[in-house]
Structures are given as C-alpha cells and as structure tokens.
C-alpha cells in the first residue's frame, strides 16, 4: 500500500463520512436505503454497494488501507460534495436526497 494515497484523501474522507460503521450498516438494512439510487441491472444500487464498501473501510485500520480503498474514498468524497450542493429546500429529514447521501456515509442532519 502507498500510505500517501490514503493520506492524501484522509482529511476529506473524515469530513465527508460522518456516520459510524454501525450507523451505516444499520441504515443499509432499511427500506429507505434500498429505495434510492440507480443500478445498472435493476439489482443493488451503486450507492448501496458503495455503502457496504464504506462500512468495510471504516472497520479497517488506516495503516491497512490499500490504494484501491483510497480510490473509493476519493469517489465517496466527490459524491458527497456534489450531492450536498443539490440540497433541496425545506425539511430534508425524510427525503430521497438525504437517504442517498446516507448510503454514501454522510447524514446531513448530523
């Protein structure tokens, strides 16, 4: 592993992913989590699959993260930043926008 790849994204990752592995894992089991996102084949959505990968990354020691993990971490940071910019007006508590972000490890209400 190149520690530099993880180090380069680490602070942005810590800011973007504000859910714990347990919180995210529990959310991924909900109907709300499964109700959002796009899938290529009608199966699991891209965001839901990403959420499972994020749980794995959160449960891995920083020193054991790989370049592939760092690449996914960068993808998550980019998604969270882009999606935050699309925040709808009003209460977002029960919105697809929030659920989608939560699949990617970010709860905008935290």
N, C-alpha and C positions, 0 to 999 in steps of 0.2 A: 504494500500500500504506500502511496505517496501521501504522507501526512500533510503536505502542502495543499493538496486538493481539498481535503476536509477542512483544514484551517482557513482556506480562502472563503468558504461558504458558511462556516460555523456560526458567526455572529448573526448573519442574516437569517439563517435557519432557526436560531434560538428566538429571534424576534417574530418570525412568521409562524412557527409551530408553537402554539400556546396551550395545547391540550396535552395531558399526560398520556402515556401508552394505555393505561387503564381506561381513561375517559374516552379515548378514541376507539379502542377496541369495543367498549360497550355501545358507543354510538353506531358503529358499523353493523351491529346486530339489529338496529331499529328499522322500522318501515320507512321512516323519514330519510335515513341514509340511503336505502335502496331505491327510493322514489326519484332520485335526482341523478343527473349526469347522462353522458352519451356512451353508448357501446357500439363497437364495430359489428358485432354479430348478434345483437339482441340479448347477450348474456350480461355479465357483470360490467358495470360502468367503469370507465377509465379512472374516475375519481375514487370509486370504492376500492378498486385494485390498488391504487396509489395509497389509500389509507391503510391497507393491510401492510404495504411495504414500509410506510412511515412507522407503524407500530413496531415492526422488526428493527428499524433503525434506532428508534427511541430505546429499545431494550438492549442495544449493543453498546459496549464500551467505546468511547470515542477513539481510543487507540486501535480498536479492532475494525473500524470502518474502512471500507475499500474505496477505490476510485469510482467504482460503479455506484456505491452508496452516495458518494459526493455528487455524482452526476444527477442522481434522483433528488438529492437535497436541493440542488440548484433549480431543478424543474419545479419543485414544490414552492420554493421562494418566488419564482417568477409567476406561477399560477396565483398564489395568494396575493401578490402585489397587483396583478392585473384585475383580479376579481374584486378586490377591495375598492378599486376605482369605479366599479359599476354598482356601488351600493344604492339600493332603491330608497325612495323617500318613505318616511313613516316608520312604524314599528317593524323591525325585521325579525322578531322572535320566532315566528312560525312561517318563515319564507324559504322557498327553494334556494334563494341566494345564500342564506345562512347555512342551510343543510349542505349545500355544495362545498362551501368553504370548510365546514366541519369534516367532510370526507377527506379533505386535504390537511387536516390537523389544526385548523385555525377556527376558534369560536370568536366571532366578532363581538359577542356580548361579554367576554372576559376582560 
